[in-house]
Amino acid sequence: MRLVFSPFPRVLTLGLGLVLSLAGCQKAFVPTASLSTPTDIPVNTQLAPDPTAEATIAPYRARVDQTMNEVIGQAPVALEKGSVESSLGNFVADLTRTQTSAVYGKPIDLGGMTSGGLRNPIDKGPITVGDVFELMPFENEMLVLTLSSETVKELFDYAARVQNLSVANATYSMRNGKIESIFIGGQPFDINKTYTLAISDYLANGGDNMGFLKKALKVEQTGLLARDAILKEIKAITAQGKPVTGSLDGRVKVLN
């Protein structure tokens, strides 16, 4: 039996033997060791960096800086968030569908992204890898959901009511926060069909009050991170010699 003391104040790590005893695998063990009085050391600019630690970290910091500062595209105009419809929301919703479809190997009917999942705009000018990490700092995976027509209707009802969801490959009209018409892939919404949706695992699991997505008939993993989908899209656009743009294309029509 051994006790392993952490170098950090107030932290005590228990050895394997003690864990087993507490789990009932051995007789009860009562430790006799006690912690000394902790010493609080404020971390501020008056605390000089440790030269050994700095030397150890330096090559890793340089590598991270080199990666994050890599320019992967150019935006002639800023892509920004907004309510109802936005250039940034449309751009990311569209690529969630196309990039996930490429990994999935089959066409996907819809793509979706909420404005809450987009933490920063894409500013005008050069776009770096670090910019994409600031836009999408989460380790969210893209999933493919197969939804009943009833759940798809709930999706669009949510979009009209909350006005923070961008949807790809669809157009809809709304009045006073309520849906009046829906077209998917240019075709009228069909209550007799099921539809597939590319969306992050966070939203698929009910994030942003989208609990209705947990009623999906089928959930398929892709292994594609949402952030990587954005990086791939920007790099692909740049490889074609094109700028990175997003637009308000009228996919949402607000009726008076």
C-alpha positions in Angstrom: 0.0 0.0 0.0 1.4 3.4 -0.9 0.3 7.0 -0.9 1.4 9.2 -3.8 1.5 12.9 -2.9 1.0 15.4 -5.8 3.3 18.4 -5.9 0.2 20.6 -6.2 -1.4 22.0 -2.9 -4.4 20.3 -1.5 -4.2 17.4 -4.0 -3.8 13.9 -2.7 -3.7 11.0 -5.2 -4.5 7.6 -3.8 -2.5 4.5 -4.8 -4.0 1.5 -6.4 -4.1 -0.5 -3.2 -6.2 2.1 -1.4 -8.6 2.3 -4.3 -9.1 -1.4 -4.2 -9.6 -1.4 -0.4 -12.2 1.4 -0.7 -13.9 -0.7 -3.4 -14.2 -3.6 -1.0 -11.5 -5.7 -2.5 -9.4 -5.6 0.6 -10.0 -4.8 4.3 -10.6 -1.1 5.1 -7.5 1.0 5.3 -7.3 4.2 7.3 -4.4 6.5 6.2 -2.3 7.9 9.0 -0.5 10.4 6.8 -1.6 14.1 7.0 -1.0 17.0 4.7 1.2 19.8 5.8 -0.2 23.3 5.9 -0.7 24.4 2.2 1.3 27.4 1.0 -0.6 29.6 -1.5 1.7 31.0 -4.2 0.1 33.7 -6.4 0.9 33.3 -10.1 1.5 36.8 -11.5 4.0 38.8 -13.5 6.3 39.0 -10.4 6.8 35.3 -10.5 9.8 34.7 -12.8 9.5 31.9 -15.4 11.5 28.8 -14.7 14.3 28.6 -17.3 14.2 24.8 -17.5 10.4 24.7 -18.0 10.6 27.5 -20.6 13.3 25.7 -22.5 11.2 22.5 -22.5 8.0 24.3 -23.7 9.7 26.6 -26.3 9.9 24.1 -29.3 6.2 23.0 -28.7 5.1 26.6 -28.5 6.9 27.4 -31.8 5.3 24.5 -33.5 1.8 25.5 -32.3 2.4 29.1 -33.4 3.5 27.9 -36.8 0.4 25.8 -37.3 -2.1 28.3 -36.0 -0.6 31.2 -38.0 -0.8 29.2 -41.3 -2.9 31.2 -43.8 -5.4 28.9 -45.5 -7.7 31.4 -47.3 -8.7 34.9 -48.0 -12.1 36.6 -47.1 -12.8 39.7 -49.2 -15.6 40.5 -46.9 -16.2 39.5 -43.2 -18.5 36.6 -42.6 -20.6 37.4 -39.6 -23.4 36.0 -37.4 -26.9 37.4 -37.3 -30.5 36.5 -36.6 -32.8 34.7 -39.0 -30.2 34.4 -41.7 -26.4 35.3 -41.7 -23.5 35.0 -44.1 -21.5 33.0 -41.5 -24.4 30.7 -40.6 -25.2 29.9 -44.2 -21.5 29.2 -45.0 -21.0 26.8 -42.1 -24.4 25.1 -42.5 -23.7 24.5 -46.2 -20.3 23.0 -45.6 -21.5 20.8 -42.7 -23.7 19.1 -45.3 -21.2 18.9 -48.2 -18.2 17.9 -46.2 -20.1 15.4 -44.2 -21.6 14.0 -47.4 -18.1 13.5 -48.7 -17.1 11.4 -45.7 -20.5 9.7 -45.5 -20.3 8.6 -49.1 -23.9 9.5 -49.9 -25.9 12.7 -50.4 -27.4 14.2 -47.3 -30.7 16.1 -47.4 -30.0 18.9 -44.9 -27.2 20.5 -42.9 -27.6 22.6 -39.8 -25.7 24.9 -37.4 -26.8 27.2 -34.7 -25.3 30.6 -34.2 -24.4 29.7 -30.6 -21.9 27.1 -32.0 -20.0 29.7 -33.9 -18.0 31.7 -31.5 -16.2 34.2 -33.7 -16.8 35.8 -37.1 -14.4 35.2 -40.0 -12.8 38.7 -40.4 -12.0 40.3 -43.7 -8.5 39.4 -44.9 -6.3 36.4 -44.5 -7.9 33.4 -42.7 -5.6 31.3 -40.5 -5.9 27.9 -38.9 -6.1 29.8 -35.6 -9.1 31.7 -36.8 -11.0 28.5 -37.4 -10.1 27.3 -33.9 -11.5 30.5 -32.6 -14.6 30.1 -34.7 -15.2 26.5 -33.7 -13.2 25.7 -30.5 -15.2 22.5 -29.7 -14.3 18.9 -30.4 -17.7 18.2 -31.8 -18.2 15.3 -34.3 -20.5 15.5 -37.3 -23.3 13.0 -37.2 -25.9 11.9 -39.8 -29.4 11.7 -38.4 -32.3 10.0 -40.2 -35.4 12.0 -39.2 -39.1 11.4 -39.6 -41.1 14.1 -41.3 -42.6 15.0 -37.9 -39.1 15.7 -36.5 -38.1 17.6 -39.6 -41.2 19.8 -39.1 -40.1 20.4 -35.5 -36.6 21.4 -36.8 -38.1 24.1 -39.0 -40.6 25.2 -36.3 -37.5 25.6 -34.0 -35.7 27.6 -36.7 -38.6 30.0 -37.2 -39.3 30.4 -33.5 -35.7 30.8 -32.2 -34.1 32.2 -35.3 -30.6 31.0 -34.5 -30.5 28.0 -36.8 -29.0 28.0 -40.3 -30.2 25.2 -42.5 -28.5 24.0 -45.7 -30.3 22.8 -48.9 -33.6 24.2 -47.8 -35.7 27.3 -48.1 -38.7 28.3 -45.9 -41.0 31.1 -45.2 -42.4 32.2 -41.8 -44.8 34.6 -40.4 -44.8 35.8 -36.8 -42.3 33.1 -35.9 -44.3 30.3 -37.4 -43.5 28.2 -40.5 -45.7 28.6 -43.5 -43.9 26.7 -46.2 -40.8 24.4 -46.5 -38.8 23.3 -49.6 -36.0 20.8 -49.3 -33.6 20.4 -52.2 -36.0 22.5 -54.3 -38.9 20.2 -53.6 -41.9 20.8 -51.3 -41.6 19.2 -47.9 -43.1 15.7 -48.0 -44.8 14.4 -44.8 -44.5 10.9 -46.1 -40.7 10.9 -46.4 -37.8 10.6 -44.0 -34.8 13.0 -44.4 -31.2 12.9 -43.4 -29.5 15.7 -41.5 -25.8 16.5 -41.0 -25.3 18.1 -37.6 -22.9 18.2 -34.7 -23.2 15.6 -31.9 -23.8 18.4 -29.4 -26.9 19.5 -31.2 -28.0 16.0 -32.0 -27.9 15.2 -28.3 -30.3 18.1 -27.5 -27.9 21.1 -27.2 -29.3 24.6 -27.7 -32.8 23.2 -26.7 -33.0 20.9 -29.7 -34.1 17.9 -27.7 -36.5 16.8 -30.5 -33.4 15.6 -32.5 -33.0 12.8 -29.9 -36.1 11.2 -31.6 -33.9 10.5 -34.7 -34.8 7.1 -36.3 -31.1 6.5 -37.0 -27.8 8.1 -35.8 -24.6 7.5 -37.7 -21.1 8.6 -36.8 -18.7 10.0 -39.4 -15.5 10.6 -37.4 -15.4 14.1 -39.0 -15.0 17.0 -36.5 -17.0 20.1 -37.2 -13.8 22.1 -37.1 -12.1 19.9 -39.6 -15.0 20.2 -41.9 -14.6 24.0 -41.9 -10.8 23.7 -42.4 -11.3 21.3 -45.4 -13.9 23.6 -47.0 -11.7 26.7 -46.7 -8.7 24.8 -48.1 -10.7 23.4 -50.9 -12.0 26.8 -51.9 -8.5 28.3 -51.8 -7.1 25.4 -53.9 -9.5 26.4 -56.6 -8.1 29.9 -56.5 -11.4 31.3 -55.1 -12.0 33.6 -52.1 -13.9 32.5 -49.1 -17.4 34.1 -49.2 -20.7 33.8 -47.5 -24.0 35.4 -48.6 -27.5 36.1 -47.6 -29.2 34.1 -50.4 -32.8 34.5 -49.3 -33.2 30.9 -48.0 -35.4 32.3 -45.2 -38.3 34.5 -46.2 -40.0 36.5 -43.4 -43.6 37.4 -44.4 -45.5 40.4 -43.0 
